[in-house]
Amino acid sequence: MTDEQFGRAIREAVAAGAVEVDLSWREMRTLPPTIGELTGVRRLSLRANWLSDLPPEIVELRELRSLDVADNLLDEAVPPNLLRMTWLEELDIGWSHLLTLPDEFASLARLRKLSLEYTGLTTFPMVVLRLACLEDLDLQSNSLTEIPEEIGQLSALHRLCLEHNDFSVWPDGLRHLSGLQKLLIQSNKLIEVGPSVGQLRSLTELDLSCNQLERLHPEIATLAQLSEIDLHGNRLAVFPSELAELGRLRRLDLSHNPLKELPSEIARLTGLAELDLASTAGAGLLPGILDNSRDCGNWMWDRTS
């Protein structure tokens, strides 16, 4: 995109009173000063360009609440002008080789949603703990192995994505997130779930798929709010009896496990609307269990191999 084309796009957006502008995939290496004319825009995507910095004019966008600068060339440093945008509520700076975050990142204190996927992180960025308004944190596809005990400072956090990291031991620091509703920790190297999972009493969705689990911890049974659990692609040979205690469970994925049998207790999950048993020997046993149960609700299952 040339500066002339960019200027025309900006003028059209301003004339239309646009509150959302998508400038992704435009092969831009720099942002012209005219970016500062988008004073009424609330959502701006600059994703997948070739930007290595952000101009000072971007600070003029005082109404901006959501900014996507993922998949640019913002490597090893967060742009200083971005750190001046203290009114932002959502920020995606993923697919950037940042390695760490500067202390000045704490100036973005109004952030509610932060995406740091594919940023080369090997340790949890402690400055994030100072973002007290954070509700949604995406740290997928990094090289994290631990979660700090101090993560409980993020008392507003509702969703945490840790998929595709290097966790081989259950991160006990998670126990401090009593308000967490969605935990996505699939595609790691977990061989067990720690007892501290029982302290996540607000969980409604738990994704443990594509790990190396052979069993679940009994504390799973105490997660009374859980409505979805994904366990596909693990090493479960026996149906986890803890699941039968989850009265609010609506979706259960046990596909692609070496599951050989299903206990009759599974019929107690009368609220279950979706059950995936693809590529398990247990799928063939399900019809017999259901035929002998009185109240199994409207179940669906996949018996494909």
Backbone bond lengths (Angstrom), bond angles and torsions (degrees), N, CA, C in turn:
res aa  C-N    CA-C-N  psi(-1)  N-CA   C-N-CA  omega(-1)  CA-C   N-CA-C  phi
1 M - - - 1.462 - - 1.519 109.18 -
2 T 1.331 117.72 125.12 1.450 122.02 178.61 1.525 110.31 -80.08
3 D 1.330 115.82 165.46 1.466 119.41 177.67 1.525 111.08 -60.44
4 E 1.346 116.12 -35.73 1.461 119.61 179.07 1.527 110.89 -65.19
5 Q 1.336 115.91 -44.44 1.463 119.73 178.31 1.525 110.92 -64.36
6 F 1.332 115.63 -39.04 1.456 120.01 179.01 1.521 110.89 -63.37
7 G 1.344 115.34 -45.40 1.455 119.66 179.57 1.510 112.20 -60.45
8 R 1.340 116.29 -39.64 1.461 120.44 179.11 1.532 110.34 -65.27
9 A 1.329 116.44 -41.72 1.468 120.27 178.89 1.525 110.93 -62.83
10 I 1.325 116.37 -38.87 1.466 120.45 179.56 1.522 110.36 -66.44
11 R 1.330 116.78 -45.41 1.464 120.88 -179.57 1.525 111.17 -61.79
12 E 1.322 116.23 -40.16 1.464 119.84 178.89 1.526 111.09 -65.16
13 A 1.338 116.13 -40.22 1.464 119.99 179.58 1.517 110.95 -65.71
14 V 1.337 116.13 -40.97 1.466 120.29 179.87 1.525 110.18 -65.84
15 A 1.349 116.26 -44.43 1.462 120.95 -178.70 1.528 111.33 -63.10
16 A 1.322 116.06 -33.69 1.465 120.21 -179.17 1.516 112.65 -83.46
17 G 1.330 116.49 -5.33 1.463 119.49 -177.95 1.511 112.27 66.28
18 A 1.327 116.65 32.23 1.469 121.49 -175.88 1.522 111.20 -62.99
19 V 1.331 116.06 138.17 1.464 121.31 174.69 1.525 110.84 -105.68
20 E 1.334 116.14 -8.49 1.459 121.39 177.71 1.527 108.95 -135.31
21 V 1.324 116.11 125.82 1.471 120.85 -177.42 1.520 109.07 -128.77
22 D 1.331 115.91 130.19 1.459 122.65 -179.98 1.521 109.44 -112.05
23 L 1.329 115.67 109.61 1.462 122.54 177.75 1.527 110.26 -117.51
24 S 1.312 115.83 31.75 1.457 120.17 -179.66 1.527 110.80 -79.20
25 W 1.327 115.00 156.01 1.469 122.08 175.44 1.534 112.14 55.99
26 R 1.323 117.41 45.37 1.470 120.79 -179.22 1.533 112.16 -111.72
27 E 1.327 116.99 5.10 1.476 121.55 178.48 1.526 112.24 58.10
28 M 1.326 116.31 34.70 1.464 120.86 179.41 1.523 110.64 -85.04
29 R 1.321 116.18 133.21 1.467 121.28 175.78 1.530 111.74 -96.71
30 T 1.319 116.19 -25.63 1.465 121.40 177.03 1.527 108.37 -140.97
31 L 1.322 115.34 158.19 1.457 120.81 174.08 1.528 108.61 -102.14
32 P 1.325 118.02 122.00 1.467 120.29 177.17 1.534 110.84 -64.54
33 P 1.331 116.57 158.35 1.477 120.49 179.58 1.525 113.82 -57.14
34 T 1.346 117.35 -22.16 1.470 119.80 -178.38 1.530 112.60 -63.85
35 I 1.340 117.79 -11.47 1.462 119.85 176.45 1.528 110.27 -58.17
36 G 1.340 115.66 -27.16 1.461 120.51 -178.77 1.510 114.04 -69.75
37 E 1.345 117.72 -7.40 1.458 121.11 -179.74 1.533 112.32 -82.51
38 L 1.329 116.80 -10.22 1.465 120.49 -178.16 1.534 110.61 -83.27
39 T 1.308 116.21 53.20 1.467 120.75 -171.63 1.523 113.61 -71.07
40 G 1.352 117.35 -17.16 1.459 119.18 -179.66 1.518 113.78 -100.28
41 V 1.316 117.19 -1.05 1.463 120.94 -175.81 1.526 111.13 -76.13
42 R 1.340 115.64 137.91 1.463 120.58 179.75 1.530 112.32 -107.71
43 R 1.342 117.33 -24.27 1.466 121.77 178.05 1.521 108.66 -130.29
44 L 1.332 115.94 128.72 1.463 120.76 -178.16 1.520 109.46 -136.38
45 S 1.341 115.47 126.28 1.463 120.42 175.74 1.524 109.73 -111.41
46 L 1.317 115.04 122.31 1.466 122.97 174.11 1.525 109.21 -116.94
47 R 1.294 115.61 23.42 1.459 122.90 -173.55 1.531 111.72 -62.26
48 A 1.359 114.26 146.14 1.460 121.81 171.38 1.520 113.09 58.00
49 N 1.327 115.13 49.91 1.455 120.89 168.95 1.528 107.92 -115.71
50 W 1.307 117.11 -160.11 1.468 121.50 179.75 1.524 110.80 -119.63
51 L 1.316 115.82 33.97 1.463 120.54 -176.21 1.533 111.01 -75.90
52 S 1.318 116.27 133.13 1.464 121.52 175.54 1.522 111.43 -109.78
53 D 1.328 116.71 -5.22 1.462 121.10 178.96 1.526 107.86 -160.56
54 L 1.323 115.95 168.75 1.450 122.34 175.39 1.523 108.21 -120.33
55 P 1.336 118.32 136.08 1.464 121.55 -175.97 1.521 111.95 -74.36
56 P 1.325 117.52 160.63 1.475 120.05 179.33 1.510 113.27 -61.82
57 E 1.340 117.53 -25.00 1.466 120.63 -178.72 1.527 112.50 -63.85
58 I 1.314 117.45 -20.98 1.466 118.92 -178.13 1.528 111.52 -67.18
59 V 1.322 115.80 -19.29 1.465 120.39 178.76 1.534 110.97 -72.23
60 E 1.343 116.54 -12.25 1.463 120.06 177.73 1.531 112.03 -74.20
61 L 1.322 117.65 -11.86 1.465 121.03 -175.81 1.530 110.15 -84.19
62 R 1.330 115.04 71.82 1.469 120.98 -173.09 1.518 113.70 -72.24
63 E 1.321 117.82 -18.32 1.464 120.90 178.93 1.526 111.77 -90.18
64 L 1.313 116.72 -6.78 1.459 120.82 -176.45 1.521 110.58 -66.88
65 R 1.327 115.84 130.36 1.455 120.61 178.61 1.527 112.20 -117.88
66 S 1.341 116.67 -25.18 1.465 120.44 -178.14 1.522 109.69 -129.64
67 L 1.339 116.45 124.45 1.465 122.02 -178.64 1.521 109.56 -129.96
68 D 1.342 115.68 128.02 1.464 122.26 177.29 1.521 108.59 -116.60
69 V 1.332 116.06 109.93 1.468 121.58 176.71 1.525 110.22 -119.97
70 A 1.324 116.99 23.26 1.459 121.02 -178.91 1.523 111.07 -66.18
71 D 1.331 114.55 155.05 1.463 121.85 174.57 1.521 112.30 59.69
72 N 1.337 115.30 47.80 1.450 122.12 170.47 1.531 108.12 -117.26
73 L 1.307 116.90 -156.37 1.465 120.91 178.87 1.519 110.08 -111.36
74 L 1.327 116.22 38.90 1.465 121.63 -179.79 1.522 108.98 -85.15
75 D 1.309 116.23 59.72 1.456 121.63 -173.06 1.523 112.26 -87.61
76 E 1.342 114.29 135.08 1.461 124.02 172.34 1.521 114.77 71.51
77 A 1.335 118.25 -3.40 1.470 118.50 179.22 1.521 110.24 -157.90
78 V 1.333 116.39 136.50 1.452 121.69 172.66 1.522 107.45 -79.65
79 P 1.324 119.27 129.61 1.468 120.97 -178.83 1.523 111.96 -55.12
80 P 1.331 117.87 129.80 1.468 120.87 -179.63 1.523 113.67 -55.47
81 N 1.336 117.10 -37.06 1.467 119.14 -179.40 1.512 112.44 -69.23
82 L 1.315 117.70 -26.93 1.464 120.38 174.66 1.525 110.19 -65.90
83 L 1.322 116.08 -38.29 1.464 120.48 -178.73 1.525 112.25 -68.49
84 R 1.326 117.21 -12.99 1.467 121.64 177.01 1.530 111.68 -85.79
85 M 1.316 116.78 -9.73 1.471 120.89 -176.08 1.527 109.85 -88.63
86 T 1.301 114.99 67.13 1.463 121.83 -170.53 1.518 113.63 -70.99
87 W 1.329 117.84 -6.01 1.461 121.98 -179.63 1.533 112.62 -92.42
88 L 1.327 117.77 -4.19 1.461 120.62 -179.14 1.527 111.37 -62.70
89 E 1.340 115.48 143.20 1.459 121.61 176.51 1.525 112.31 -114.30
90 E 1.328 117.50 -22.81 1.458 122.02 177.81 1.530 109.01 -135.12
91 L 1.332 115.42 133.92 1.466 119.92 -179.24 1.516 109.88 -143.86
92 D 1.338 114.98 128.24 1.459 121.42 172.40 1.521 107.58 -117.20
93 I 1.322 115.21 112.02 1.465 121.22 179.86 1.526 109.81 -123.00
94 G 1.325 114.95 26.50 1.449 121.15 -178.23 1.515 113.45 -71.38
95 W 1.331 114.02 175.66 1.466 121.39 -178.41 1.528 111.02 55.60
96 S 1.322 115.55 38.16 1.464 122.42 176.33 1.523 107.33 -131.19
97 H 1.292 117.51 138.44 1.471 120.67 -175.87 1.532 109.28 -84.36
98 L 1.339 115.18 72.42 1.463 119.90 -174.32 1.524 112.72 -83.90
99 L 1.316 118.23 -38.02 1.465 125.75 -177.89 1.522 112.71 71.78
100 T 1.321 117.78 -38.58 1.465 121.68 179.42 1.519 108.58 -156.84
101 L 1.331 116.76 174.90 1.452 122.12 177.04 1.527 108.91 -120.42
102 P 1.340 118.19 142.73 1.468 120.90 179.67 1.522 111.81 -74.46
103 D 1.309 117.05 159.23 1.462 121.11 177.19 1.526 111.56 -58.60
104 E 1.331 115.93 -30.87 1.461 120.11 -178.93 1.525 112.94 -64.85
105 F 1.329 116.68 -12.86 1.455 120.32 179.26 1.528 110.98 -62.05
106 A 1.308 116.47 -22.97 1.468 121.38 179.06 1.519 112.21 -64.47
107 S 1.341 117.35 -14.93 1.465 119.95 178.29 1.521 111.54 -67.09
108 L 1.341 117.09 -18.89 1.468 120.95 178.80 1.525 110.00 -85.36
109 A 1.305 114.80 54.69 1.469 121.99 -169.17 1.519 113.95 -71.03
110 R 1.336 118.25 -12.39 1.465 120.17 -179.41 1.532 112.44 -93.17
111 L 1.301 117.30 -0.01 1.461 119.65 -178.56 1.525 111.26 -59.11
112 R 1.337 114.89 129.43 1.463 121.71 173.52 1.520 111.16 -105.15
113 K 1.336 115.79 -26.36 1.459 120.97 -178.61 1.525 109.28 -135.33
114 L 1.343 115.65 127.34 1.460 120.87 -177.76 1.518 109.60 -135.37
115 S 1.344 116.35 125.97 1.461 121.87 178.14 1.522 109.55 -113.96
116 L 1.334 115.02 121.68 1.468 122.46 -179.43 1.525 109.87 -126.15
117 E 1.316 116.76 35.12 1.456 120.55 -178.30 1.531 110.89 -69.51
118 Y 1.317 115.81 144.15 1.475 121.60 177.38 1.533 112.20 53.34
119 T 1.318 116.73 49.84 1.470 119.52 178.87 1.527 112.72 -112.52
120 G 1.342 117.83 6.17 1.458 120.79 176.45 1.512 114.37 77.87
121 L 1.331 117.95 17.44 1.460 120.78 -178.88 1.528 111.04 -69.62
122 T 1.326 116.19 131.45 1.467 121.12 174.50 1.526 111.13 -108.62
123 T 1.320 116.88 -18.03 1.461 122.02 174.81 1.527 108.64 -132.58
124 F 1.323 114.99 154.57 1.451 120.09 179.96 1.530 109.59 -63.65
125 P 1.346 118.72 128.91 1.474 121.17 -179.85 1.532 110.73 -72.45
126 M 1.308 116.94 103.12 1.461 121.16 -172.51 1.522 113.88 -62.36
127 V 1.320 117.54 -25.62 1.458 119.61 179.94 1.529 111.02 -62.99
128 V 1.323 117.92 -23.87 1.465 121.56 178.49 1.521 110.89 -61.77
129 L 1.319 117.16 -27.96 1.459 121.00 -178.70 1.526 112.15 -65.12
130 R 1.311 116.69 -13.61 1.468 120.69 179.15 1.526 112.41 -90.50
131 L 1.329 116.31 1.72 1.466 120.97 178.94 1.526 108.18 -94.76
132 A 1.307 116.15 81.07 1.467 122.22 -169.53 1.515 113.98 -66.34
133 C 1.335 118.21 -19.33 1.468 120.74 -178.60 1.523 112.81 -89.43
134 L 1.323 117.37 -2.43 1.458 121.50 -172.65 1.528 111.85 -62.90
135 E 1.338 115.79 126.44 1.464 122.39 179.11 1.522 112.01 -111.78
136 D 1.332 117.04 -26.98 1.464 121.93 -174.05 1.531 108.37 -136.78
137 L 1.340 116.15 117.77 1.460 121.18 -178.10 1.523 109.31 -125.73
138 D 1.331 115.98 121.64 1.464 122.28 -178.76 1.526 108.76 -112.17
139 L 1.336 115.45 112.82 1.457 122.22 179.82 1.533 111.16 -120.05
140 Q 1.304 116.69 24.43 1.454 119.96 -174.79 1.525 112.46 -66.24
141 S 1.325 114.26 154.27 1.465 122.65 173.62 1.517 112.69 59.39
142 N 1.323 115.91 48.44 1.452 122.99 169.95 1.529 107.70 -120.75
143 S 1.323 117.98 -155.65 1.469 121.08 -179.81 1.520 110.83 -127.75
144 L 1.324 116.29 40.89 1.459 121.75 -178.16 1.526 111.03 -75.92
145 T 1.328 115.70 143.52 1.466 121.41 177.26 1.524 112.01 -125.19
146 E 1.337 118.04 -13.69 1.463 121.61 -177.59 1.526 110.87 -142.21
147 I 1.321 114.88 154.58 1.462 122.81 172.51 1.523 106.89 -117.79
148 P 1.325 119.33 129.39 1.474 120.37 -177.16 1.518 112.95 -69.14
149 E 1.312 116.01 149.69 1.462 121.26 176.70 1.527 110.90 -59.06
150 E 1.314 116.24 -29.36 1.469 120.68 -176.14 1.525 113.21 -72.04
151 I 1.320 118.71 -2.63 1.465 120.11 -177.07 1.526 111.41 -60.92
152 G 1.308 116.71 -18.15 1.460 120.37 175.78 1.509 113.63 -60.96
153 Q 1.340 117.19 -15.13 1.462 120.27 175.94 1.524 111.06 -64.79
154 L 1.326 117.35 -22.12 1.462 121.52 178.01 1.532 108.84 -85.63
155 S 1.301 115.43 66.91 1.469 121.11 -172.95 1.514 112.95 -68.90
156 A 1.342 118.16 -17.04 1.460 121.08 -179.93 1.529 112.31 -91.41
157 L 1.330 117.40 -3.25 1.461 120.99 -173.76 1.532 111.18 -66.43
158 H 1.335 115.70 124.66 1.462 122.21 179.30 1.528 112.17 -109.86
159 R 1.329 116.67 -28.59 1.465 121.03 -176.45 1.527 109.33 -133.97
160 L 1.337 115.69 131.60 1.461 121.57 178.72 1.521 108.82 -134.44
161 C 1.325 115.99 123.03 1.460 121.33 179.61 1.524 109.29 -110.63
162 L 1.333 115.48 117.47 1.470 122.30 -179.53 1.529 111.20 -122.41
163 E 1.303 117.17 17.91 1.459 119.77 -175.47 1.537 111.68 -65.08
164 H 1.318 115.36 153.02 1.467 122.19 178.51 1.527 112.06 55.53
165 N 1.328 116.28 52.54 1.456 122.07 169.58 1.531 107.85 -119.27
166 D 1.321 117.54 -156.37 1.467 120.66 -176.21 1.523 112.60 -120.80
167 F 1.326 117.52 34.27 1.458 120.76 178.89 1.528 110.13 -72.88
168 S 1.328 116.17 119.18 1.466 120.94 173.69 1.527 110.20 -109.63
169 V 1.332 116.09 -17.66 1.469 122.98 177.47 1.520 107.55 -120.53
170 W 1.330 115.51 138.21 1.463 120.40 -179.81 1.522 110.04 -56.75
171 P 1.336 119.18 125.01 1.474 121.72 -178.75 1.520 111.79 -74.61
172 D 1.320 116.65 100.11 1.465 121.35 -175.52 1.525 112.99 -64.74
173 G 1.330 117.14 -20.18 1.460 119.39 178.54 1.524 112.67 -58.81
174 L 1.324 116.25 -22.18 1.466 120.45 -179.65 1.523 112.56 -61.37
175 R 1.335 117.13 -22.17 1.465 119.88 -174.90 1.524 112.65 -62.40
176 H 1.317 116.54 -17.93 1.466 120.16 -178.90 1.528 112.33 -82.28
177 L 1.338 117.95 -6.57 1.462 121.03 -178.07 1.531 109.54 -93.41
178 S 1.301 115.75 71.02 1.470 120.65 -173.91 1.523 112.75 -66.33
179 G 1.344 117.95 -20.39 1.456 120.51 -179.49 1.514 113.80 -97.34
180 L 1.337 117.24 3.30 1.458 120.67 -176.87 1.527 110.81 -66.07
181 Q 1.341 116.13 131.08 1.458 121.42 -179.14 1.525 113.09 -107.50
182 K 1.330 117.48 -31.93 1.454 121.02 -179.41 1.531 109.47 -129.14
183 L 1.324 115.92 122.57 1.461 122.05 177.24 1.526 108.33 -123.43
184 L 1.319 115.73 117.63 1.455 122.72 -179.64 1.525 108.11 -113.96
185 I 1.320 116.73 105.88 1.460 121.26 -175.81 1.535 109.66 -131.17
186 Q 1.319 114.93 33.48 1.447 121.31 179.48 1.531 111.60 -73.34
187 S 1.332 115.31 163.72 1.461 122.56 174.69 1.520 112.33 57.05
188 N 1.334 115.53 48.09 1.450 122.45 169.86 1.530 107.72 -117.34
189 K 1.325 117.04 -151.88 1.458 120.89 -178.22 1.525 111.28 -125.46
190 L 1.319 116.02 30.18 1.459 121.18 -175.80 1.522 111.22 -67.63
191 I 1.331 115.67 132.04 1.463 120.52 175.52 1.525 111.06 -105.50
192 E 1.338 116.94 -11.83 1.455 120.58 176.11 1.518 110.22 -156.96
193 V 1.312 115.16 160.62 1.462 122.70 174.73 1.519 107.17 -103.86
194 G 1.315 117.44 128.36 1.453 121.37 -176.96 1.519 113.05 -74.00
195 P 1.340 117.28 158.37 1.477 121.01 -179.94 1.521 113.27 -62.44
196 S 1.332 116.68 -22.29 1.465 119.94 -178.96 1.520 112.52 -65.59
197 V 1.339 118.31 -12.54 1.461 120.12 177.43 1.524 110.52 -58.77
198 G 1.324 116.79 -27.65 1.459 120.77 -179.38 1.513 113.78 -65.98
199 Q 1.345 117.53 -14.77 1.457 120.40 179.81 1.525 112.15 -87.32
200 L 1.319 116.15 -4.47 1.470 119.91 178.04 1.529 109.11 -89.04
201 R 1.311 116.51 62.50 1.467 122.72 -169.42 1.520 114.12 -69.13
202 S 1.348 117.64 -12.74 1.469 119.60 -179.65 1.521 112.80 -95.02
203 L 1.329 117.66 -1.38 1.463 120.77 -176.45 1.530 112.00 -59.95
204 T 1.328 115.26 130.71 1.460 121.32 171.69 1.528 110.87 -112.46
205 E 1.329 117.08 -22.76 1.466 121.11 -179.10 1.524 109.66 -137.70
206 L 1.336 115.87 129.30 1.457 122.03 -179.49 1.528 108.95 -134.71
207 D 1.331 115.77 121.42 1.464 120.65 179.26 1.528 108.75 -113.97
208 L 1.323 115.32 110.51 1.462 123.15 179.35 1.527 110.84 -116.29
209 S 1.299 117.38 18.09 1.456 121.57 -174.10 1.528 112.07 -66.69
210 C 1.333 114.07 157.50 1.468 121.76 174.37 1.524 112.81 56.34
211 N 1.324 116.05 44.49 1.454 122.25 169.57 1.534 107.71 -115.31
212 Q 1.309 117.56 -153.00 1.457 121.06 -178.37 1.529 110.99 -126.33
213 L 1.315 116.25 35.56 1.461 122.20 -174.51 1.523 111.47 -75.21
214 E 1.328 115.25 132.19 1.458 121.19 174.00 1.522 111.42 -105.45
215 R 1.323 116.06 -14.18 1.464 121.69 178.71 1.527 108.04 -159.46
216 L 1.329 115.42 167.23 1.453 121.86 174.24 1.519 109.23 -109.76
217 H 1.313 116.87 160.65 1.458 119.83 177.14 1.533 109.05 -82.34
218 P 1.338 117.74 142.37 1.476 120.63 179.32 1.524 113.92 -54.11
219 E 1.338 117.42 -25.13 1.458 119.79 -178.66 1.524 112.57 -64.74
220 I 1.322 117.20 -18.06 1.467 120.34 175.90 1.530 110.03 -54.45
221 A 1.327 116.31 -33.55 1.468 121.19 -177.07 1.518 113.10 -64.48
222 T 1.338 117.97 -16.52 1.465 120.89 -178.35 1.526 112.53 -87.98
223 L 1.314 117.72 -2.88 1.470 120.86 -177.68 1.530 109.20 -83.74
224 A 1.291 115.06 77.21 1.462 122.02 -170.21 1.523 113.65 -66.27
225 Q 1.336 118.59 -21.18 1.464 121.58 -178.01 1.521 112.79 -90.28
226 L 1.322 117.40 -5.60 1.465 121.22 -172.71 1.528 111.02 -65.67
227 S 1.333 115.81 125.13 1.464 120.84 178.75 1.527 112.25 -115.82
228 E 1.333 117.58 -18.20 1.461 121.02 178.97 1.524 109.68 -138.17
229 I 1.337 116.16 132.88 1.457 120.12 173.06 1.526 108.36 -142.07
230 D 1.312 115.00 128.82 1.462 121.69 -178.46 1.527 108.18 -112.45
231 L 1.327 115.52 118.08 1.461 121.84 -177.93 1.528 111.40 -123.43
232 H 1.292 117.89 15.86 1.461 119.30 -175.27 1.527 111.02 -66.90
233 G 1.329 115.09 151.20 1.451 120.21 176.07 1.512 114.85 72.70
234 N 1.338 117.93 30.84 1.456 121.29 175.26 1.533 109.54 -110.40
235 R 1.338 117.30 -155.46 1.466 121.30 -177.53 1.522 111.25 -123.25
236 L 1.314 115.67 35.07 1.463 121.19 -177.31 1.525 109.99 -77.42
237 A 1.320 116.32 113.50 1.469 121.35 177.28 1.519 111.26 -96.79
238 V 1.330 116.53 -19.60 1.460 122.83 -179.54 1.527 108.59 -123.39
239 F 1.312 116.32 137.43 1.457 120.75 178.29 1.526 109.55 -60.06
240 P 1.331 118.94 124.62 1.472 120.85 -179.96 1.529 110.50 -66.50
241 S 1.315 115.80 111.37 1.465 120.05 -175.50 1.526 112.21 -61.21
242 E 1.335 116.93 -23.26 1.461 120.49 -179.78 1.528 111.65 -59.68
243 L 1.317 116.51 -30.27 1.458 120.34 -176.46 1.520 112.26 -63.88
244 A 1.322 117.32 -29.81 1.463 120.91 -178.30 1.519 112.17 -66.26
245 E 1.331 118.16 -14.15 1.466 122.10 -179.99 1.524 112.59 -88.87
246 L 1.326 116.77 -5.93 1.460 120.66 -174.10 1.526 109.82 -90.30
247 G 1.308 115.37 87.14 1.458 121.83 -173.10 1.512 115.30 -65.70
248 R 1.339 118.15 -20.81 1.456 120.28 -178.43 1.527 112.82 -98.84
249 L 1.319 116.81 6.99 1.458 120.25 -176.19 1.522 110.64 -65.67
250 R 1.345 115.46 126.68 1.458 121.78 178.99 1.531 112.02 -110.17
251 R 1.330 115.98 -30.13 1.466 119.62 -176.85 1.516 109.20 -134.61
252 L 1.346 116.01 129.25 1.462 122.33 -179.73 1.523 108.84 -136.96
253 D 1.328 116.30 122.45 1.464 121.63 179.08 1.518 109.01 -115.66
254 L 1.335 115.72 111.35 1.462 122.39 177.59 1.531 110.72 -116.66
255 S 1.296 116.77 16.19 1.462 120.40 -175.46 1.527 111.39 -65.27
256 H 1.329 114.37 156.20 1.464 121.89 176.45 1.534 112.27 56.70
257 N 1.318 115.07 44.46 1.455 123.58 169.75 1.529 107.44 -122.43
258 P 1.334 119.17 157.23 1.470 120.61 177.35 1.530 112.11 -80.66
259 L 1.324 115.83 41.92 1.460 122.97 -176.00 1.526 109.95 -70.82
260 K 1.327 116.72 124.99 1.457 120.67 -173.98 1.522 113.64 -107.75
261 E 1.315 116.45 -19.71 1.462 118.10 -178.65 1.514 110.33 -151.77
262 L 1.326 115.17 160.33 1.450 122.46 177.14 1.523 108.93 -125.37
263 P 1.314 118.32 130.10 1.464 120.18 178.74 1.521 110.74 -78.49
264 S 1.299 115.77 158.37 1.465 119.54 179.36 1.524 111.98 -64.17
265 E 1.344 116.29 -20.84 1.478 120.28 -179.05 1.526 112.41 -60.78
266 I 1.325 117.28 -19.69 1.458 119.31 -178.66 1.527 111.44 -62.03
267 A 1.344 115.67 -25.56 1.467 119.92 178.95 1.523 112.30 -67.96
268 R 1.335 117.22 -12.13 1.470 120.41 177.33 1.518 112.14 -73.48
269 L 1.328 116.47 -14.98 1.462 120.51 -179.81 1.526 109.00 -83.30
270 T 1.299 115.99 68.20 1.464 121.44 -173.09 1.526 113.43 -71.76
271 G 1.323 117.62 -17.09 1.460 119.83 178.14 1.512 113.15 -88.25
272 L 1.329 117.09 -1.94 1.457 121.49 -175.58 1.523 110.76 -68.45
273 A 1.335 116.28 122.86 1.462 121.43 179.53 1.524 111.53 -103.29
274 E 1.317 117.18 -23.51 1.463 120.27 -177.63 1.519 110.06 -139.44
275 L 1.312 115.57 122.72 1.459 122.06 178.53 1.518 108.21 -131.34
276 D 1.329 116.73 119.28 1.461 121.13 -178.44 1.522 109.28 -110.01
277 L 1.327 115.52 115.84 1.462 122.46 179.06 1.527 111.04 -120.25
278 A 1.317 117.05 26.05 1.459 120.88 -179.17 1.524 110.86 -56.72
279 S 1.310 115.37 138.61 1.463 122.52 177.35 1.528 112.67 59.12
280 T 1.321 115.91 37.97 1.469 121.20 171.41 1.530 108.22 -130.94
281 A 1.330 115.23 147.46 1.466 119.14 177.30 1.522 111.31 -70.11
282 G 1.334 117.03 -21.21 1.458 121.44 -177.80 1.515 113.90 -67.48
283 A 1.340 117.37 -20.81 1.461 120.08 -177.12 1.522 111.81 -59.97
284 G 1.330 117.11 -36.98 1.455 120.25 -179.01 1.511 113.99 -68.52
285 L 1.335 117.23 -18.76 1.455 121.40 -179.08 1.523 112.57 -87.16
286 L 1.309 116.30 -15.67 1.459 119.85 -172.76 1.530 113.75 -63.17
287 P 1.333 119.66 -43.42 1.467 117.77 -179.16 1.525 112.87 -56.90
288 G 1.321 119.37 -40.16 1.456 121.68 179.44 1.504 112.36 -63.84
289 I 1.330 116.05 -38.94 1.467 120.20 178.54 1.518 110.24 -65.38
290 L 1.332 116.05 -42.64 1.459 119.56 -178.69 1.519 111.71 -69.14
291 D 1.337 117.07 -37.42 1.458 119.72 179.50 1.521 111.85 -61.02
292 N 1.321 116.36 -29.23 1.461 120.22 -177.33 1.525 113.01 -94.68
293 S 1.307 116.99 3.15 1.467 119.64 -179.48 1.519 109.77 -104.48
294 R 1.305 116.22 148.55 1.454 120.46 -177.32 1.520 112.49 -86.27
295 D 1.317 115.54 -40.15 1.458 119.51 -172.05 1.520 108.57 -134.27
296 C 1.315 115.75 92.73 1.462 119.30 -178.51 1.514 112.27 -116.16
297 G 1.324 117.05 4.54 1.452 119.19 175.83 1.525 111.88 69.74
298 N 1.299 116.47 -167.28 1.458 122.95 -178.73 1.526 109.09 -94.32
299 W 1.336 116.64 84.83 1.461 121.47 -175.21 1.518 110.56 -88.11
300 M 1.312 114.86 148.30 1.454 122.04 171.99 1.511 107.25 -132.02
301 W 1.337 116.32 144.19 1.456 117.97 176.64 1.509 110.32 -150.58
302 D 1.286 115.72 157.93 1.444 122.87 -178.29 1.513 107.86 -110.25
303 R 1.318 116.51 117.60 1.456 119.97 -178.36 1.527 112.06 -104.87
304 T 1.317 116.45 14.57 1.457 118.37 -179.10 1.500 110.63 -70.15
305 S 1.290 117.65 153.52 1.471 122.27 -179.79 1.512 109.51 -114.24
